């Protein structure tokens, strides 16, 4: 019998897929501390996590039998992938289930930023009628939406933008111009994006190449009406630079769902008018949770039983 440890919240549909298999012992223990996780993973064959668990080198060193770590979601920043590879542990993710929900959030941000919806709602809830203050919203039809990263989420966002008569340009270093064009997206360089886009939405992982890829230098090339959106990973945008630019009127606004530090402490983004903040809600829909749990459960079961590898983000080093 193979032990599967699940150390974060996990939807019932995914649990049932694993529990109905007589070959698996499923241990569902969300909310473990690092010490507790070290103890619980000691004899586990598989570990399933979401964003709350940190699979550190210490945790990995405690695992005697572990062969796979599966992230029920996209980002694997909370897994020490180098340590996992050194111990011959496969790291997989489940990118499919979250794609539509995250794209919808980014798309919703465009409307919210263009029409100042959170600010107008807050004003009305406070009993104030400020029609003139919010009378200069922007229409998104005819505007240029730039998408950086055209994987599942970026492609979903592109379709929604095109349906609203936006001009969509995009950049992805892993796709050629023909592949991008087939999505109905006009290929563009990053410099073109900085200079021409009305909305810029990033959908890339956090890597040394993408860390602070939007900083003061890039912002200086943008139009003062440009609005930035980050539903990908904290750290891709320089939060201090974005906050300063919005405060000073050098950007039209920004929306963040992810942060360099989560939860953010003393963030420069807090309290800045025309910046919208949400607490990492990209995958927080009922549908996304169910789909991601099912995808993850099926991946882990298939790997443990058949050795099938899907959505590997870090392969064993030996």
PLY file of the C-alpha trace (Angstrom):
ply
format ascii 1.0
element vertex 318
property float x
property float y
property float z
element edge 317
property int vertex1
property int vertex2
end_header
0.00 0.00 0.00
1.25 3.44 -0.91
0.74 6.41 1.38
-0.48 9.71 -0.08
-0.20 12.69 2.25
-2.33 15.74 1.50
-1.16 18.68 3.61
-3.42 21.46 2.28
-7.15 21.84 1.74
-8.26 19.57 -1.08
-11.67 19.20 -2.67
-13.82 16.16 -1.90
-13.97 15.03 -5.53
-10.20 14.65 -5.60
-10.11 12.88 -2.27
-12.69 10.35 -3.40
-10.67 9.44 -6.50
-7.74 8.49 -4.28
-9.70 6.93 -1.40
-11.62 4.52 -3.62
-8.34 2.92 -4.69
-7.50 0.06 -2.33
-3.80 0.44 -3.11
-3.63 3.87 -1.48
-3.60 4.99 2.13
-4.80 8.58 1.99
-3.85 10.86 4.90
-5.60 14.22 4.77
-3.90 16.64 7.19
-4.19 20.28 6.11
-2.55 23.03 8.15
0.64 21.28 9.27
3.61 23.21 10.59
7.02 22.50 9.07
7.89 20.15 11.95
4.58 18.34 11.65
4.99 18.06 7.89
8.47 16.58 8.35
7.04 13.90 10.62
4.01 13.17 8.45
5.95 12.89 5.19
8.57 10.52 6.62
6.87 7.39 5.26
4.80 8.94 2.46
5.10 7.87 -1.16
3.37 10.98 -2.50
2.74 14.48 -1.18
-0.07 16.70 -2.47
-0.01 20.39 -1.58
-1.51 23.71 -2.60
-0.02 27.10 -1.73
-0.07 26.93 2.08
2.51 24.17 2.58
6.18 24.97 2.14
8.12 21.94 0.99
11.54 22.98 2.17
14.85 21.15 1.95
14.26 20.07 5.55
10.88 18.55 4.66
12.34 16.74 1.67
15.25 15.42 3.74
12.70 13.91 6.14
11.00 11.90 3.40
12.44 8.40 3.12
10.09 7.02 0.45
8.73 10.06 -1.35
8.65 9.71 -5.14
6.36 12.56 -6.18
5.24 15.99 -4.98
2.13 17.27 -6.70
1.01 20.88 -6.56
-2.76 21.20 -6.88
-2.46 24.34 -8.97
0.15 26.02 -11.13
2.85 27.71 -9.06
5.57 25.61 -7.45
7.52 28.42 -5.77
6.79 26.81 -2.39
8.67 23.61 -3.32
12.45 23.30 -3.15
12.71 21.71 -6.58
16.49 21.43 -6.49
16.35 19.43 -3.25
13.56 17.27 -4.70
15.51 16.50 -7.85
18.59 15.59 -5.81
16.50 12.97 -3.96
15.01 11.61 -7.19
11.57 13.08 -6.42
9.35 14.17 -9.28
7.52 17.50 -8.98
4.26 17.91 -10.92
1.60 20.59 -11.07
-2.00 20.75 -12.28
-2.26 23.75 -14.59
-5.56 23.01 -16.28
-8.14 23.53 -13.56
-7.21 27.10 -12.65
-6.84 28.52 -16.14
-10.33 29.83 -16.84
-10.88 31.20 -13.33
-7.60 33.11 -13.32
-8.19 34.47 -16.82
-11.66 35.63 -15.76
-10.20 37.45 -12.75
-7.67 39.25 -14.94
-10.43 40.15 -17.39
-12.64 41.40 -14.57
-9.78 43.59 -13.39
-9.82 45.35 -16.75
-13.41 46.44 -16.27
-12.86 47.32 -12.61
-9.82 49.46 -13.44
-11.41 51.12 -16.44
-14.56 52.16 -14.56
-13.17 52.58 -11.01
-15.75 50.09 -9.75
-14.22 49.31 -6.32
-13.75 53.00 -5.54
-17.25 53.92 -6.70
-18.75 51.11 -4.63
-16.78 52.17 -1.53
-17.99 55.74 -2.01
-21.63 54.66 -2.28
-21.30 52.32 0.71
-20.03 55.31 2.68
-23.18 57.19 1.76
-21.53 59.57 -0.68
-22.81 60.39 -4.19
-19.73 61.20 -6.31
-20.96 60.84 -9.85
-18.68 63.56 -11.19
-15.59 62.03 -9.61
-16.12 58.74 -11.42
-17.51 60.19 -14.65
-14.25 59.82 -16.58
-14.05 56.06 -16.85
-12.54 54.40 -19.89
-14.16 52.11 -22.43
-12.23 48.87 -23.05
-13.51 48.31 -26.60
-10.87 49.55 -29.02
-8.15 49.55 -26.38
-4.94 47.53 -26.70
-4.59 44.62 -24.29
-1.08 43.20 -23.99
-0.64 39.71 -22.59
2.79 38.57 -21.48
2.82 34.79 -21.35
0.42 32.97 -23.67
-0.02 29.63 -21.98
-3.42 28.34 -20.88
-4.31 31.42 -18.82
-2.96 33.97 -21.28
-4.73 32.28 -24.19
-8.02 32.23 -22.29
-7.64 35.92 -21.49
-6.87 36.72 -25.12
-10.13 35.15 -26.28
-12.12 37.21 -23.79
-10.39 40.44 -24.77
-11.04 39.82 -28.46
-14.70 39.15 -27.72
-14.90 42.68 -26.30
-13.41 44.23 -29.44
-10.00 44.89 -27.91
-6.82 44.83 -29.96
-4.74 42.03 -28.46
-0.96 41.91 -28.65
1.23 39.40 -26.89
4.70 38.17 -26.04
5.86 34.69 -25.11
9.53 33.67 -25.46
8.53 30.01 -25.84
6.21 30.57 -28.81
7.06 31.74 -32.31
5.15 34.44 -34.17
3.11 31.90 -36.12
1.93 30.15 -32.95
0.97 33.47 -31.36
-0.84 34.64 -34.49
-2.91 31.43 -34.57
-4.39 32.53 -31.23
-5.63 35.70 -32.89
-2.95 37.65 -31.04
-0.55 40.05 -32.73
3.05 39.18 -31.79
4.88 42.06 -30.14
8.19 42.78 -28.51
8.28 43.80 -24.87
9.36 47.30 -25.86
6.33 47.60 -28.13
4.11 46.44 -25.28
5.56 48.98 -22.85
5.04 51.81 -25.32
1.63 51.02 -26.80
-0.54 48.92 -24.47
-3.51 50.29 -22.56
-3.72 47.19 -20.35
-0.80 44.89 -19.57
-1.51 41.54 -17.93
1.32 39.18 -16.97
0.90 35.40 -16.98
4.40 34.02 -16.51
6.12 32.10 -13.71
8.46 33.86 -11.32
12.01 33.13 -12.50
15.29 35.05 -12.41
14.36 36.33 -15.89
10.86 37.52 -14.94
11.62 38.89 -11.47
10.88 42.64 -11.55
10.42 42.49 -15.31
8.16 45.52 -14.88
10.14 48.08 -12.92
10.66 51.84 -13.01
12.56 51.54 -16.31
9.68 49.80 -18.09
7.03 52.02 -16.49
8.83 55.09 -17.80
8.07 53.89 -21.35
4.36 53.44 -20.72
1.49 55.82 -21.37
0.17 57.59 -18.26
-3.19 55.87 -18.85
-1.75 52.33 -18.94
-3.17 49.91 -16.38
-1.19 46.92 -15.06
-2.56 43.54 -13.94
-0.73 40.80 -12.03
-2.61 37.56 -11.35
0.51 35.46 -11.91
3.21 35.63 -9.24
4.34 38.25 -6.78
7.67 39.81 -7.65
7.12 40.00 -11.40
6.24 43.67 -10.96
8.26 46.02 -8.76
5.54 46.93 -6.27
7.28 50.09 -5.05
7.75 51.37 -8.59
4.13 50.64 -9.53
2.76 52.31 -6.39
4.86 55.43 -6.96
3.84 55.67 -10.62
0.12 55.38 -9.85
0.39 57.93 -7.02
2.17 60.38 -9.29
-0.20 59.92 -12.24
2.37 58.20 -14.43
0.14 55.10 -14.64
-3.62 54.90 -14.88
-3.92 52.16 -12.29
-2.98 48.63 -11.32
-4.53 45.46 -9.96
-2.70 42.85 -7.90
-3.85 39.42 -6.79
-0.34 38.20 -5.89
2.48 39.80 -3.92
6.20 39.51 -3.27
5.26 38.66 0.31
2.01 36.89 1.12
0.18 38.05 3.03
1.75 41.45 2.30
3.11 43.42 5.24
3.64 47.16 4.95
3.07 46.91 1.20
3.52 50.15 -0.77
0.42 49.16 -2.75
-1.97 49.47 0.20
-3.96 52.68 0.36
-3.09 53.90 -3.12
-6.11 55.14 -5.03
-6.57 53.39 -8.38
-4.80 50.26 -7.18
-7.04 47.23 -6.66
-5.89 44.47 -4.31
-7.31 40.99 -3.77
-5.95 38.17 -1.54
-4.69 35.68 -4.16
-8.11 34.72 -5.51
-7.12 33.60 -9.01
-8.11 29.98 -8.45
-10.72 30.69 -5.81
-13.81 29.49 -7.59
-15.80 26.37 -6.77
-15.24 25.08 -10.29
-11.48 25.61 -10.21
-11.08 23.86 -6.88
-12.98 20.81 -8.07
-11.23 20.61 -11.44
-7.77 21.09 -9.92
-8.37 18.45 -7.24
-9.54 15.95 -9.84
-6.62 16.70 -12.15
-4.09 16.36 -9.33
-5.60 13.15 -7.95
-5.63 11.52 -11.36
-2.03 12.56 -12.04
-0.77 11.15 -8.73
-2.74 7.91 -9.05
-1.51 7.36 -12.60
2.09 8.00 -11.59
2.03 5.71 -8.54
0.30 2.89 -10.39
1.70 3.17 -13.90
4.71 5.45 -13.72
3.00 7.94 -16.04
4.42 11.45 -15.78
2.16 14.43 -16.58
2.86 18.12 -16.14
6.34 17.64 -14.71
7.97 20.89 -13.60
11.09 19.32 -12.06
12.48 15.95 -13.03
14.67 13.73 -10.88
18.39 14.26 -11.37
19.22 10.59 -11.47
0 1
1 2
2 3
3 4
4 5
5 6
6 7
7 8
8 9
9 10
10 11
11 12
12 13
13 14
14 15
15 16
16 17
17 18
18 19
19 20
20 21
21 22
22 23
23 24
24 25
25 26
26 27
27 28
28 29
29 30
30 31
31 32
32 33
33 34
34 35
35 36
36 37
37 38
38 39
39 40
40 41
41 42
42 43
43 44
44 45
45 46
46 47
47 48
48 49
49 50
50 51
51 52
52 53
53 54
54 55
55 56
56 57
57 58
58 59
59 60
60 61
61 62
62 63
63 64
64 65
65 66
66 67
67 68
68 69
69 70
70 71
71 72
72 73
73 74
74 75
75 76
76 77
77 78
78 79
79 80
80 81
81 82
82 83
83 84
84 85
85 86
86 87
87 88
88 89
89 90
90 91
91 92
92 93
93 94
94 95
95 96
96 97
97 98
98 99
99 100
100 101
101 102
102 103
103 104
104 105
105 106
106 107
107 108
108 109
109 110
110 111
111 112
112 113
113 114
114 115
115 116
116 117
117 118
118 119
119 120
120 121
121 122
122 123
123 124
124 125
125 126
126 127
127 128
128 129
129 130
130 131
131 132
132 133
133 134
134 135
135 136
136 137
137 138
138 139
139 140
140 141
141 142
142 143
143 144
144 145
145 146
146 147
147 148
148 149
149 150
150 151
151 152
152 153
153 154
154 155
155 156
156 157
157 158
158 159
159 160
160 161
161 162
162 163
163 164
164 165
165 166
166 167
167 168
168 169
169 170
170 171
171 172
172 173
173 174
174 175
175 176
176 177
177 178
178 179
179 180
180 181
181 182
182 183
183 184
184 185
185 186
186 187
187 188
188 189
189 190
190 191
191 192
192 193
193 194
194 195
195 196
196 197
197 198
198 199
199 200
200 201
201 202
202 203
203 204
204 205
205 206
206 207
207 208
208 209
209 210
210 211
211 212
212 213
213 214
214 215
215 216
216 217
217 218
218 219
219 220
220 221
221 222
222 223
223 224
224 225
225 226
226 227
227 228
228 229
229 230
230 231
231 232
232 233
233 234
234 235
235 236
236 237
237 238
238 239
239 240
240 241
241 242
242 243
243 244
244 245
245 246
246 247
247 248
248 249
249 250
250 251
251 252
252 253
253 254
254 255
255 256
256 257
257 258
258 259
259 260
260 261
261 262
262 263
263 264
264 265
265 266
266 267
267 268
268 269
269 270
270 271
271 272
272 273
273 274
274 275
275 276
276 277
277 278
278 279
279 280
280 281
281 282
282 283
283 284
284 285
285 286
286 287
287 288
288 289
289 290
290 291
291 292
292 293
293 294
294 295
295 296
296 297
297 298
298 299
299 300
300 301
301 302
302 303
303 304
304 305
305 306
306 307
307 308
308 309
309 310
310 311
311 312
312 313
313 314
314 315
315 316
316 317
